Amino acid sequence: AVRVPVTSNLSANITGFLPIHCIYQLLRSRSFTKHKVSIKDWIYRQLCETSTPLHPQLLPLIDVYINSILTPASKSNPEATNQPVTEQEILNIFQGVTGGDNIRLNQRFSITAQLLVLYYILSYEEALLANTKTLAAMQRKPKSYSSSLMDQIPIKFLIRQAQGLQQELGGLHSALLRLLATNYPHLCIVDDWICEEEITGTDALLRRMLLTNNAKNHSPKQLQEAFSAVPVNHTQVMQIIEHLTLLSASELIPYAEVLTSNMSQLLNSGVPRRILQTVNKLWMVLNTVMPRRLWVMTVNALQPSMKFVRQQKYTQNDLMIDPLIVLRCDQRVHRCPPLMDITLHMLNGYLLASKAYLSAHLKETEQDRPSQNNTIGLVGQTDAPEVTREELKNALLAAQDSAAVQILLEICLPTEEEKANGVNPDSLLRNVQSVITTNTPNKGMEEGEDNLLCNLREVQCLICCLLHQMYIADPNIAKLVHFQGYPCELLPLTVAGIPSMHICLDFIPELIAQPELEKQIFAIQLLSHLCIQYALPKSLSVARLAVNVMGTLLTVLTQAKRYAFFMPTLPSLVSFCRAFPPLYEDIMSLLIQIGQVCASDVATQTRDIDPIITRLQQIKEKPSGWSQLCKDSSYKNGSRDTGSMDPDVQLCHCIERTVIEIINMSVSGI
């Protein structure tokens, strides 16, 4: 059977009983391995001699061939297996796949052969991980294909080709997508598929119609020369990259290295926004055909440039092991929205790739774990190390994700230089509210627009979009990040800018129950913003719980801790009243109770405190009579005498200001 020639240009159009049927049956019965006959070369030659429409026997042939490589023919002869296709043979198939303009001329093998070999590699790797325990007993174990080989295969480009040939390829496209989602989740990002639809739709036809000779004439060398002249002249590079937007994704590949290597030049001041946006657009187009190689080139290009320090060149493997390398870029990227968009895209991809990498690594090294046969023979004892390894992996991934979120939140904070230049450090929600509630609409609108139309604001919006995706994909990340805490000045931004923040209502009671005072303060401040954003029955019940907890803590905290807890949390009570007026009575009673406790602890300042307590009682009983006082700016702004440094006195004045704000809010309706 091995000497039977392969069927030339095998496709579904060729009917009848063919050599492939014979080989398939012999492989299933393990005849080749039993008689030590190598069938690898025949299968390889047949895969190379295929065309569309796909013959239905090819995928079953590959599956049974992979099984014959990994599973011995009999227990008596565990080494009786077939040989896998070599790496060099695989590379020969993919030579010239992504070669720019002359892509079709460079290809020796059909797209069908390349897709079938890709299916073989992905299926082989998946089967290798699935049979780790069985393979551990074999002396001559089948080896996994090297990461360098996988890096040279243009997986995303081939999948795009398969997408356009779904009718001719039968079930091959869906099988490849399944394998890709399992082994390469970073190549299956939803945003990429949506972006791909825009690039490969009717725009592609219009692009061909608009394509001019000038676009074809620009070489990568000319693009490099134009980038070199950017500090002096922007026009030339603008013209060239505008022409490049008319090219297809595969035709852009020769320009990828020049585009990425010059990204650091675009961070200099004075570069027009149009150039940055066009480079971002070209990068996204290239991302549809060569994402992995493009990401590595971009990360290396955006490294911070330091004198007398040699830059490290990261590899694909480095970035999968430590995705946070992506965020160790030039600090100027954090205030350049088009390049920050690219950075966040790569970060999301490498976080997904890291999960798949660690899961695969766990399965690969499963046979290396110490044997449990010598331990106490309890039921389930042998599973203990495996559970521990899985838990350690999950803990590492959670730490990795939360570290990425914390770094991104830190980027959202304005720098000292930005504060000095007048950039409003307040967040999205507070900016919008200031525009709405300002007394001078024209001036307020101008200031609001200035604050909203800045690089920091745009970067904040991009980061909030990514955090929303991460929280939706795994709500435990949101819980972990909020249990860790972050600067309270970011709370208005995160609550208003991340739509999935409402899930925090599920774990705020648990966060309030933590013994650390800082976490309790953070939980109440977070809840106050959530109540304004999501005035739901669930928010009301959690807010009522928070008020009760504050009342309980009042009775157990020492004087120093009472001051540290209530000074930052009292303003949150105003938000509770604004969102839920039924809480007014409970909150006013709590405020008076806090004031009474403070007054009882003061010895010499009692005369100063007693009138305040009396006023609070009167305000609670007859709030309408104090409406004029509430409108007094001196009360509203808290500019009354607070010269005393005694914590209890300061806290009493803070209570009075809080009550005034609540009354003012209820009277004026804002």
Secondary structure as UniProt FT lines:
FT   TURN            2..3
FT   TURN            8..9
FT   TURN            12..13
FT   HELIX           19..28
FT   TURN            29..30
FT   HELIX           31..34
FT   TURN            35..36
FT   HELIX           40..48
FT   TURN            56..57
FT   HELIX           58..70
FT   TURN            78..79
FT   HELIX           87..93
FT   TURN            94..98
FT   HELIX           100..102
FT   HELIX           103..106
FT   HELIX           111..130
FT   HELIX           132..136
FT   HELIX           147..152
FT   HELIX           155..163
FT   TURN            164..165
FT   HELIX           166..169
FT   TURN            170..171
FT   HELIX           172..183
FT   HELIX           185..187
FT   HELIX           190..200
FT   HELIX           202..210
FT   HELIX           213..217
FT   HELIX           220..228
FT   TURN            229..232
FT   HELIX           235..244
FT   TURN            245..246
FT   HELIX           249..252
FT   HELIX           253..255
FT   HELIX           256..261
FT   HELIX           263..267
FT   TURN            269..270
FT   HELIX           273..286
FT   TURN            287..289
FT   HELIX           291..301
FT   TURN            307..308
FT   HELIX           316..321
FT   HELIX           323..327
FT   HELIX           331..335
FT   HELIX           337..364
FT   HELIX           366..368
FT   TURN            373..374
FT   TURN            379..380
FT   HELIX           381..383
FT   HELIX           384..412
FT   HELIX           416..420
FT   TURN            421..422
FT   HELIX           428..437
FT   HELIX           441..452
FT   HELIX           455..473
FT   HELIX           475..484
FT   HELIX           488..490
FT   HELIX           491..497
FT   HELIX           499..506
FT   HELIX           508..512
FT   HELIX           517..533
FT   HELIX           537..556
FT   HELIX           559..579
FT   HELIX           581..583
FT   HELIX           584..601
FT   TURN            604..605
FT   HELIX           606..621
FT   HELIX           623..626
FT   HELIX           627..630
FT   HELIX           633..636
FT   TURN            637..638
FT   HELIX           647..668
//
